[in-house]
Structure formats: structure tokens, C-alpha cells
Amino acid sequence: LALLGLSLLALQGVFIARIALMGVVDPQSTSFQRSEAWRLAVEKHRIAWAQRWVDAPQIGTQLPRAVIASEDSNFPEHFGFEWESIEKAWSRNQKAEQRAATNPKRPPKLVGGSTITQQLAKNLFLSGERTLPRKAQEFVLTLALETLLSKPRLLEIYLNNVEWGEGLFGAQAAARHYFRSDAKNLSAEQ
């Protein structure tokens, strides 16, 4: 048990060191991206992939505003968690699972209440499974991200790594794919 505890503590140290390094070094890939690449290779026998990191000024202002408005409107104010959103998602998911229990042919449609920082923590380091230990690790990583990185840096990392379609990661790749434009030139409507 002591060795297990020491190993878990060492793992947290590795995560925190990697997060601190992200203050000056752009992450080259995420756990989610590597998992998605593997899935595409296994299922489709090819990896259609697009990603190109661009610094925050090259993303522009329209896309970050739209993402904050749609994903996490209180992102600038909170410290990584929106407890009310988490409670609402928990309640909706409990009801969906109860309905699915009476109709097993129809799987429950689960919703999330995660903030941008929580999504970033999961995508950078974790799997997508919904287990208590994974959520506990996400909590620790979210606190570390919020403590060690500024809000603009968190948003820059998120926008450069979030999936915008199958095998399509980052604001620049999405803007080129969907609008044949650079991310900084996207209009409010786009």
C-alpha cells in the first residue's frame, strides 16, 4: 500500500511538472489525440489527421469568444469548476440512466458539466471513461492547471488541441478545413 501511495504521489508530480512546463512549451499532443489516432488506425486502417499549433494572436478574437460563450461562459471568472453545472449534469444523467433501465434497447444520452479547464485536463492526460478515480484525477489536474497557468494560456492550449471533427484538432486546422481561412480571419458568423 505504501508503494502504491508513493507511486500515485510520483505520478502527480509528473503531471504537475508537465503542466508547469506548458507555461513555456506548447504541448505537441494529448492523451486524447493519441487515443483517437489509435482508434482511427484500428478502425479505418488509416489516420486522417490535421493539426497546426498557432499562438493566441493567430487565433484571433472571434473564435475564443464563441467557444467561451458556448462551452463555459464563466471561464474567465471561475477557478476550474462550475459546481451548479456539474450538479445539473449529474441530475440529468441519473434520470437518463433510470429511463434507460426501463428501456434497455435505448442507451442513455449522458451530458457533461465540465468547464474548459476540466475538458483540457481530461484531453491532455486522461481517458474518456466515466469513473470515480478518473474524475478524481481530473479534479487534481484541473486545480494544477488553474494554479500554474494563466486563463489566456489555458484557452490557447485548449483551442489548439480540441477536436473539431474526426481527426481534426485545433482552431487553425478547423478554420482551414471548414472555411478555407486562417483562424484569426474567422468572422463572428463563422
BELVEN-V519059 format. One line per field, one symbol per residue. ss: DSSP state (H for helix, E for strand, - for the rest). phi: phi as a letter, one per 20 degrees, with the letter a starting at -180 (. if undefined). psi: psi as a letter, one per 40 degrees, with the letter a starting at -180 (. if undefined). A space follows every 10 residues. Layout:
# BELVEN-V519059
ss = ???
phi = ???
psi = ???
This chain:
# BELVEN-V519059
ss = -HHHHHHHHH HHHHHHHHHH H--------- HHHHHHHHHH HHHH-----E E----HHHH- -HHHHHHHHH H--------- --HHHHHHHH HHHHHHHHHH HH-------- -----HHHHH HHHHH----- -HHHHHHHHH HHHHHHHH-- HHHHHHHHHH H-EEE--EE- HHHHHHHHH- --HHH-----
phi = .fffffffff ffffgffffg fffccffebc gfffffffgf fffdlacecb abfcfgfeen dffgfffffe dafegfeedo cdfffffffg ffffffffff fecffdffee ddcfegffff gfffcceefd cffffffgff ffffgffecf ggfgfffgfe cfedrgmdcn fffffffecl bfgfefefff
psi = dddddddddd dddddddddd dedehhhdii dddddddddd dddefihhhh hhhiiddeda dddddddddd dgdedddife igdddddddd dddddddddd degeehiihi iifiiddddd ddddeiieig iddddddddd dddddddeii ddddddddde eiheihehhi ddddddddef iideehidd.
